[in-house]
Protein backbone atom coordinates (compact mmCIF):
# COMPACT_ATOMS: atom_id res chain seq x y z
CA UNK A 1 0.00 0.00 0.00
CA UNK A 2 2.84 2.39 0.85
CA UNK A 3 4.55 1.69 -2.46
CA UNK A 4 1.34 2.38 -4.39
CA UNK A 5 0.81 5.68 -2.55
CA UNK A 6 4.43 6.66 -3.19
CA UNK A 7 4.06 5.85 -6.90
CA UNK A 8 0.94 8.03 -7.08
CA UNK A 9 2.78 10.87 -5.33
CA UNK A 10 5.71 10.68 -7.77
CA UNK A 11 3.43 10.51 -10.82
CA UNK A 12 1.32 13.43 -9.55
CA UNK A 13 4.46 15.50 -9.05
CA UNK A 14 5.70 14.66 -12.53
CA UNK A 15 2.38 15.48 -14.19
CA UNK A 16 2.07 18.70 -12.15
CA UNK A 17 5.53 19.80 -13.25
CA UNK A 18 4.71 19.13 -16.90
CA UNK A 19 1.41 21.01 -16.70
CA UNK A 20 2.86 24.05 -14.93
CA UNK A 21 5.85 24.26 -17.27
CA UNK A 22 3.47 24.62 -20.25
CA UNK A 23 1.56 27.60 -18.78
CA UNK A 24 2.49 30.98 -20.32
CA UNK A 25 4.06 33.55 -17.98
CA UNK A 26 1.06 35.89 -18.26
CA UNK A 27 -1.22 33.27 -16.70
CA UNK A 28 0.93 32.25 -13.75
CA UNK A 29 -0.33 34.92 -11.32
CA UNK A 30 -4.08 34.49 -11.98
CA UNK A 31 -3.71 30.73 -11.70
CA UNK A 32 -1.78 31.16 -8.46
CA UNK A 33 -4.66 33.19 -7.01
CA UNK A 34 -7.10 30.37 -7.70
CA UNK A 35 -4.68 27.81 -6.33
CA UNK A 36 -4.30 29.82 -3.13
CA UNK A 37 -8.06 29.83 -2.66
CA UNK A 38 -8.08 26.05 -3.00
CA UNK A 39 -5.14 25.78 -0.62
CA UNK A 40 -7.14 27.79 1.93
CA UNK A 41 -9.72 25.00 1.89
CA UNK A 42 -6.92 22.48 2.43
CA UNK A 43 -5.74 24.51 5.42
CA UNK A 44 -9.23 24.50 6.87
CA UNK A 45 -9.39 20.72 6.45
CA UNK A 46 -6.03 20.33 8.19
CA UNK A 47 -7.22 22.44 11.10
CA UNK A 48 -10.42 20.42 11.40
CA UNK A 49 -8.50 17.13 11.41
CA UNK A 50 -6.02 18.49 13.95
CA UNK A 51 -8.84 19.79 16.14
CA UNK A 52 -10.78 16.53 15.99
CA UNK A 53 -7.98 14.75 17.81
CA UNK A 54 -5.54 13.15 15.40
CA UNK A 55 -3.95 10.04 16.88
CA UNK A 56 -0.21 9.80 17.30
CA UNK A 57 2.56 12.33 17.63
CA UNK A 58 3.77 11.80 14.06
CA UNK A 59 0.32 12.59 12.64
CA UNK A 60 0.13 15.78 14.69
CA UNK A 61 3.61 16.86 13.65
CA UNK A 62 2.80 16.23 9.97
CA UNK A 63 -0.48 18.14 10.28
CA UNK A 64 1.19 21.14 11.91
CA UNK A 65 3.94 21.09 9.28
CA UNK A 66 1.39 20.91 6.45
CA UNK A 67 -0.66 23.73 7.96
CA UNK A 68 2.48 25.88 8.37
CA UNK A 69 3.67 25.35 4.80
CA UNK A 70 0.14 25.85 3.49
CA UNK A 71 -0.21 29.11 5.36
CA UNK A 72 3.11 30.34 3.97
CA UNK A 73 1.85 29.47 0.48
CA UNK A 74 -1.48 31.25 0.93
CA UNK A 75 -0.03 34.44 2.44
CA UNK A 76 2.81 34.61 -0.09
CA UNK A 77 0.42 34.03 -2.97
CA UNK A 78 -1.91 36.79 -1.87
CA UNK A 79 1.03 39.17 -1.44
CA UNK A 80 2.20 38.43 -4.99
CA UNK A 81 -1.35 38.87 -6.29
CA UNK A 82 -1.68 42.21 -4.48
CA UNK A 83 1.62 43.33 -5.96
CA UNK A 84 0.45 42.31 -9.44
CA UNK A 85 -2.82 44.21 -9.04
CA UNK A 86 -0.87 47.24 -7.80
CA UNK A 87 0.88 47.40 -11.16
CA UNK A 88 -2.44 48.28 -12.80
CA UNK A 89 -3.26 51.20 -10.49
CA UNK A 90 -2.70 54.70 -11.83
CA UNK A 91 0.35 56.50 -10.49
CA UNK A 92 -0.88 60.07 -10.17
CA UNK A 93 0.55 62.65 -7.80
CA UNK A 94 -1.29 63.02 -4.45
CA UNK A 95 -1.97 66.69 -5.31
CA UNK A 96 -3.87 65.64 -8.46
CA UNK A 97 -6.03 63.19 -6.50
CA UNK A 98 -7.43 65.97 -4.27
CA UNK A 99 -8.98 67.81 -7.22
Contact map, one row per residue, 1 for C-alpha under 8 A:
111110000000000000000000000000000000000000000000000000000000000000000000000000000000000000000000000
111111000000000000000000000000000000000000000000000000000000000000000000000000000000000000000000000
111111100000000000000000000000000000000000000000000000000000000000000000000000000000000000000000000
111111110000000000000000000000000000000000000000000000000000000000000000000000000000000000000000000
111111111000000000000000000000000000000000000000000000000000000000000000000000000000000000000000000
011111111100000000000000000000000000000000000000000000000000000000000000000000000000000000000000000
001111111110000000000000000000000000000000000000000000000000000000000000000000000000000000000000000
000111111111000000000000000000000000000000000000000000000000000000000000000000000000000000000000000
000011111111100000000000000000000000000000000000000000000000000000000000000000000000000000000000000
000001111111110000000000000000000000000000000000000000000000000000000000000000000000000000000000000
000000111111111000000000000000000000000000000000000000000000000000000000000000000000000000000000000
000000011111111100000000000000000000000000000000000000000000000000000000000000000000000000000000000
000000001111111110000000000000000000000000000000000000000000000000000000000000000000000000000000000
000000000111111111000000000000000000000000000000000000000000000000000000000000000000000000000000000
000000000011111111100000000000000000000000000000000000000000000000000000000000000000000000000000000
000000000001111111110000000000000000000000000000000000000000000000000000000000000000000000000000000
000000000000111111111000000000000000000000000000000000000000000000000000000000000000000000000000000
000000000000011111111100000000000000000000000000000000000000000000000000000000000000000000000000000
000000000000001111111110000000000000000000000000000000000000000000000000000000000000000000000000000
000000000000000111111110000000000000000000000000000000000000000000000000000000000000000000000000000
000000000000000011111110000000000000000000000000000000000000000000000000000000000000000000000000000
000000000000000001111111000000000000000000000000000000000000000000000000000000000000000000000000000
000000000000000000111111101100000000000000000000000000000000000000000000000000000000000000000000000
000000000000000000000111111100000000000000000000000000000000000000000000000000000000000000000000000
000000000000000000000011111100000000000000000000000000000000000000000000000000000000000000000000000
000000000000000000000001111110000000000000000000000000000000000000000000000000000000000000000000000
000000000000000000000011111111100000000000000000000000000000000000000000000000000000000000000000000
000000000000000000000011111111110000000000000000000000000000000000000000000000000000000000000000000
000000000000000000000000011111111000000000000000000000000000000000000000000000011001000000000000000
000000000000000000000000001111111100000000000000000000000000000000000000000000001000000000000000000
000000000000000000000000001111111110000000000000000000000000000000000000000000000000000000000000000
000000000000000000000000000111111111000000000000000000000000000000000000000010000000000000000000000
000000000000000000000000000011111111100000000000000000000000000000000000000011001000000000000000000
000000000000000000000000000001111111110000000000000000000000000000000000000000000000000000000000000
000000000000000000000000000000111111111000000000000000000000000000000000000000000000000000000000000
000000000000000000000000000000011111111100000000000000000000000000000000110011000000000000000000000
000000000000000000000000000000001111111110000000000000000000000000000000010000000000000000000000000
000000000000000000000000000000000111111111000000000000000000000000000000000000000000000000000000000
000000000000000000000000000000000011111111100000000000000000000000000100110000000000000000000000000
000000000000000000000000000000000001111111110000000000000000000000000110010000000000000000000000000
000000000000000000000000000000000000111111111000000000000000000000000000000000000000000000000000000
000000000000000000000000000000000000011111111100000000000000000000000100000000000000000000000000000
000000000000000000000000000000000000001111111110000000000000000000100110000000000000000000000000000
000000000000000000000000000000000000000111111111000000000000000000000000000000000000000000000000000
000000000000000000000000000000000000000011111111100000000000000000000000000000000000000000000000000
000000000000000000000000000000000000000001111111110000000000001001100000000000000000000000000000000
000000000000000000000000000000000000000000111111111000000000000000100000000000000000000000000000000
000000000000000000000000000000000000000000011111111100000000000000000000000000000000000000000000000
000000000000000000000000000000000000000000001111111111000000000000000000000000000000000000000000000
000000000000000000000000000000000000000000000111111111000001001100000000000000000000000000000000000
000000000000000000000000000000000000000000000011111111000000000000000000000000000000000000000000000
000000000000000000000000000000000000000000000001111111000000000000000000000000000000000000000000000
000000000000000000000000000000000000000000000000111111100000000000000000000000000000000000000000000
000000000000000000000000000000000000000000000000111111110011000000000000000000000000000000000000000
000000000000000000000000000000000000000000000000000011111011000000000000000000000000000000000000000
000000000000000000000000000000000000000000000000000001111111000000000000000000000000000000000000000
000000000000000000000000000000000000000000000000000000111111100000000000000000000000000000000000000
000000000000000000000000000000000000000000000000000000011111110000000000000000000000000000000000000
000000000000000000000000000000000000000000000000000001111111111000000000000000000000000000000000000
000000000000000000000000000000000000000000000000010001111111111100000000000000000000000000000000000
000000000000000000000000000000000000000000000000000000001111111110000000000000000000000000000000000
000000000000000000000000000000000000000000000000000000000111111111000000000000000000000000000000000
000000000000000000000000000000000000000000000100010000000011111111100000000000000000000000000000000
000000000000000000000000000000000000000000000000010000000001111111110000000000000000000000000000000
000000000000000000000000000000000000000000000000000000000000111111111000000000000000000000000000000
000000000000000000000000000000000000000000000100000000000000011111111100000000000000000000000000000
000000000000000000000000000000000000000000100110000000000000001111111110000000000000000000000000000
000000000000000000000000000000000000000000000000000000000000000111111111000000000000000000000000000
000000000000000000000000000000000000000000000000000000000000000011111111100000000000000000000000000
000000000000000000000000000000000000001101100000000000000000000001111111110000000000000000000000000
000000000000000000000000000000000000000100100000000000000000000000111111111000000000000000000000000
000000000000000000000000000000000000000000000000000000000000000000011111111100000000000000000000000
000000000000000000000000000000000001001000000000000000000000000000001111111110000000000000000000000
000000000000000000000000000000000001101100000000000000000000000000000111111111000000000000000000000
000000000000000000000000000000000000000000000000000000000000000000000011111111100000000000000000000
000000000000000000000000000000000000000000000000000000000000000000000001111111110000000000000000000
000000000000000000000000000000011001000000000000000000000000000000000000111111111000000000000000000
000000000000000000000000000000001001000000000000000000000000000000000000011111111100000000000000000
000000000000000000000000000000000000000000000000000000000000000000000000001111111110000000000000000
000000000000000000000000000010000000000000000000000000000000000000000000000111111111000000000000000
000000000000000000000000000011001000000000000000000000000000000000000000000011111111100000000000000
000000000000000000000000000000000000000000000000000000000000000000000000000001111111110000000000000
000000000000000000000000000000000000000000000000000000000000000000000000000000111111111000000000000
000000000000000000000000000010000000000000000000000000000000000000000000000000011111111100000000000
000000000000000000000000000000000000000000000000000000000000000000000000000000001111111110000000000
000000000000000000000000000000000000000000000000000000000000000000000000000000000111111110000000000
000000000000000000000000000000000000000000000000000000000000000000000000000000000011111110000000000
000000000000000000000000000000000000000000000000000000000000000000000000000000000001111111000000000
000000000000000000000000000000000000000000000000000000000000000000000000000000000000111111100000000
000000000000000000000000000000000000000000000000000000000000000000000000000000000000000111110000000
000000000000000000000000000000000000000000000000000000000000000000000000000000000000000011111000000
000000000000000000000000000000000000000000000000000000000000000000000000000000000000000001111101100
000000000000000000000000000000000000000000000000000000000000000000000000000000000000000000111111100
000000000000000000000000000000000000000000000000000000000000000000000000000000000000000000011111110
000000000000000000000000000000000000000000000000000000000000000000000000000000000000000000001111111
000000000000000000000000000000000000000000000000000000000000000000000000000000000000000000011111111
000000000000000000000000000000000000000000000000000000000000000000000000000000000000000000011111111
000000000000000000000000000000000000000000000000000000000000000000000000000000000000000000000111111
000000000000000000000000000000000000000000000000000000000000000000000000000000000000000000000011111
